[in-house]
Amino acid sequence: MNWYLVSCRPNKRDLFLKQLDFEIDKNQLGDLFLDKISPSDIMYKDMVLLRLSNISSARIHLKRIEQFQKIEPRALSEHQVQQFLDK
């Protein structure tokens, strides 16, 4: 269960999160998408941190969301996640 950085279309993070919640509920993906964090720093306004149990399966579902752009292939370290939370 690792944290991954996801980029969404400019100024569409809130809509992306709503659609992600809808996909999670509709497809019962609570075991795949474990947690999500929206960094508060304006520099990260188009990014979301997702805690995933399986990146390959998650990528399939993320691609169905129109506002999704990309997911970084490498998991973030705990230190990197903490940096996002501190900002």
Secondary structure, 3 states (H helix, E strand, C coil): CEEEEEEECCCCHHHHHHHHHHHHHHHCCCCCEEEEECCCCHHHCCEEEEEECCHHHHHHHHCCCCCEEEECCCCECHHHHHHHHHC
